[in-house]
């Protein structure tokens, strides 16, 4: 959510390109596997790779009659819990069975011998991926309808009982915010460069002021506009993408992460603060809260605390990038721009913490 406004993410991250040689796969072996495991598959097969910075390489597979998407673990030695495409396949399979808008999952391959690492194949969903939260080029009524569709889809996700879907073991039960604060505090400390006093204060304050715990639900972990595929000509969510960060947790984590856009300056594509929302037709935070609460029976106990938490999390992510710049493993201009946002995000988080009583 901290994309630099000078970069056009739609150009940088959408569409496909030739397969990166580092992520090349055996097309003949994949074709044979698809014939055995994907209903209705018939070659010949054309393979391209999606652009972007996905940590799990993602490919477009096309045949004369159908299009698919393949997500794989990167080749090579990895941390045991990293790049868990089998978890992604598990959750989208469970959600697809419930009628939730995700791409149709076809099959998971745990045999590294096929293309060099574990992967799964799902249907390619056609539609719009929108990047700018101000939704340029649309009418006010169209913008409002898209925002309401985002909340309705999230409320639908949070209505499911994980146990009833066979996902009772998809994450640790309880203490979600406490565990998340601890996780991001450790990651921040591990990548700390220049001191950020606001982060020190947040690391002390957040664990002492945790909100009341909500019901355990499947949380997406990165629920935002550009992780959705919308119908080409209607405010309908066709598919929610990128389940890499999903787990069991407090639904308020997802909902408040969605709402953080209203606290980020409108000068950024992922921010709405300061924009003329009424003229744009974009609902206010209060309207979004009322819609979500009406659908789920849940509402934020302290939105300022949740904003502080989300901005703290984003600051920790940016600090992680700063650590990689320091270590020489991330040297691009984009990485440096992201790293530079750790300080302003932390200070913004502390400002909301003070509103919440810090």
N, C-alpha and C positions, 0 to 999 in steps of 0.2 A: 504494500500500500504506500510505499515511499518512493514511487517512481519519479525521477527527475522530470520536470515539465518540458525541458528542452529536448527530451528524447521522445520519439513517437513509437510507443509500444506496439501499435497496430502494425507498423512496418517491421519492427524488430522481432516480434514474437508470433505473428500470424502467418499462415501459409506454410508451404513445404519447400524443401530444397533437396539436392542430391544427398544421399546418405553419407554422413561423416565417416571417413575411413576408420576412425577409432571405434565406431559403432556398427561397422559392417557386419552383415549376417549372411548365412548360407541360404540363398533364395531357394535352391532346389530342395534342401532339407525342410525348409519351412513349407514349401508347396506340398510336399508329401504329408507333413503333419496336419496341415489344414484339410487335406482330403479326408483324413481319418477322423478329425475331431470337430470340424465346423460344419454344421448342417447346411446343405445347399451350396457348399463351396464348389466352384469349378474355375480352374485357371484358364488362360495364363495369368500370372501374378506380376504386378508392377509395384515396386517398393520405393517410397520416398520418405524422408524424415521431416517431421515438423520442426520449424524454427523454434528458437527460444531456449530458455535456461532450465528446462525441466531436469530435475536430478535423475529421473528415470527416462532414458531415451524413448521417444514416442514416434511411431512410424504410421504412415498412411499406406494401406494395402488396397490396391484396386484390381478388379477383374472386369471382364466385359459386362457382368451383370450385378455386381455388388461392390460396396466399399467398406473397409474395416479399419480399425485402429489397433495397433499392437503396442503394448507398454511392457518394457523389460527392465530387469535390473541391469545396471552398467556391468560390463565385463570386468574381471579382475577381482582382487581381494577387497572385501568390504567389511564394515562392522556388522556383527551378527544381526542386529535389529534394524539396520538401515535399508532403505529402498525396498520395503516389504510389499512387492506387487501382489503377493498372495493375499495380504490383508485387503488391498484395494479390491481384488476380485471377490473376496468374501463379502465385503460390505455392499458392493454394487449388485451382487447376485441376490442378497437378501432383500435389498430395497427394490430391485426390479420385480421380484416376486410379489411385492406389496403394491405395485402399480406406481411407485414413486418415479419421477422423471430422471432416469439415468440411462446411459447407453446400454443396449442389450448385451449382456456378457455371453460369450460363446464357450470358451474353454481356457483353462489354466494349464500351462506346461511346466512342471517342476524338474524336468530332465534337462540339465545343463548341456547335454550332448547335442541337442537339436540345433540351437543357434548360439550356444556359448553361455547362456544364463537363463534363469527363470523368466517367463513372460506369460502374458494373457492376451487374448483377442476379444474385442468387443465390436459392436456395430459402429459405423460412423454416422453421426447424427447431423443432418443438414439444418442450417439455420443461421441466425445472426449472433456474433459475439461482439458486444458493445464495450468500449474501453473508457469512454469519457462519461463520468457520472452526470455531467450537465446535459447529456444526450442531444448534442447539436443536430439540427436538421429535423427534429421532431416537433410536433405540436404539443402544447401544454397538456392536453388530455391524454395524449399518447405517453408522455413522460410519467404522469401520475399512474396510469394503468400498469406501466412496467415496474414502477416502485412497489405498487400494491401486489403485483404478481411475485416479486422477490420475497416479500414478507409472507405471503400465503404459502409459497413453496417451503420456506424455512419452517413455518408453523406445522406444515404437513410432516416434515422430517421429525420434528420434535414431539409429534403425537404418537409415534410408534413406541411400543414397549420392546426394548432390545431382546428380552428373554423370549418373547413371543415370536421373534424372527430368527431365533437361534444365535443371537449375538450377545448372550449374557457374559461371555468370556472375552469380549472384544476390547475391553479396557479394565483398569482397576476401578473398583467401586468406591465412591465417596471421596471427600477431601480434594475435589478437583482443583479449585483455585489455589489451595495450599500447595499442592504438588506442582502446579504450573509456576507459581511464584518462586518456589525453590529451584525448579529446573532452570528458569531463565536467569535467576540470580547467579547460579553456578556458571552458566554459559557466559554471562557478562564478566564475571570475575576471571574466567579462563582466558578471555580475549581482551582484558582491560589494557588500555594504552594510557592516554592522558586522563587524569582524575576528572570525574563528573560528579560533583557534590550532590546533584539532584538524584542520581542513581543510588548513591550511598544512603540518602534519606529514604528513598522508596524501598530499598531492600530491607531497611529496618521497619518501616511503617506498614507496608502491605500485609505481612503475615499477622500483624497484631489487629487488623481491622477487617478481616475476611467477612464477606456478606453471608447471609443465611444460605444454606446449601439447598439447591434445587434438585429435582428428580434426575436420576441418571438416564440420559438419552444418548443416541448417536449424535455426536457433534462433528461437523464437517472440518472445522479448524481453519478454513480460509474462505469463508462464504462471502463472496463479493461479486459484483456485476460481471467482471470479465472471466469468471469461472462458470458462467451460465451460457447455454445455447438457447436463444429465443427463437420462436417460430419466425419465418421470414416476414410475415405481414400481420402479426398479432402479438399482443402482450402475454404470451404463453411461454412458460419455461419448458423447453423440450428435454433438456438434460442438464444436470449439475455435474461438473467435471472436477478432476484433481482431488481425489479422496486420500491423498498421501498422508495428510495430517489428521485424518479422522480417528476418533476413539470414542469411548464412553465418557461422558462428562456432563457438566452443567449447561443446559441450553442457553443460559444467560451469557455464556462465553461467546457462542455463535452470534446471538442477537446483538450484543453490545459491540462486537467486532464489526458487524454490519453498520451499526449506528455511528461508529467512530468517524465515518465520512463527514458527518455534520459538524465535527470538531476540527477537521483539517481544512486549511485555507482553500477557498475556491480557485486560487491561482494554480493549484495542482489539479491534474485531471481526476484524481481520486479524492478531491475535497469539495465540500459544499459550504463551509463556513464563510459568511459574508456574501453569498450569492443571493439574488432576489428570487427566493424559492417560489413565492406566490406568482410572480410573472412567468417563471419557468414551468409552473404546474407541478413542481416537485413537492411532495408532502413534507410537513415539518416532522421533527423528531417526535413531538407529542402525538401527532396523527399516526405515525408508525407504531409507537408504543401501544396506542389504543387498539389498533388493528390486530397486532400480535397478541395482546392480552385478551381480546375478544375471541380469538381463535384457540388459544392455548390455556387461558386462565392464569398465565404467568406474566409478571411484569417486573422491571428492575427495582430492587429495593433501594439502590443508591447509584444512580447513573454516573455521578461524578467519580465514585470509587471505580466503577467499571471502565470509565474513560481513562482514569489514571493507570489501571492495570493494563489496558490494551496498548496505550502509548508506551508504557514501560516495556512491554513485550516487544514492540516494534523497535524501541531503542536498543534492546538487548540483541535483536537480530542484526541491526545495523552495526552494533559494536562487534559482533561476530565477524562481519565483513571487514571491519577495521582491523581486527586481529589477523585476518588472512592477508590484508594489504601489508601489514607489519611483517608478516612471516614470508612475504614474497610469493604467496600462492594465489593472490588476486590482485592484479596490477592494472586492470582496465580503468579507463576514465569513469565508466559507470560505477565500478566498485568503489572508487574513491568518492564519488558523489554520494553514494548510499552511505558509506562510512561516516561522512561528514554530518549526516542527519542524526547521529546518535545523541549529540548534545542538545539540539533544539527539541527533539522528541522527548528526551528526559525532562527538560525544563517544562515543556507543556504538560507532561504527566504529573510533575510535582505541583503545577498550578491547579490541576483538577484535584489532586490530593488535598491541597489546602482548602478548596471549596468543600471537600468531603469531611473537613474537620481536623486535618493534620496540623 
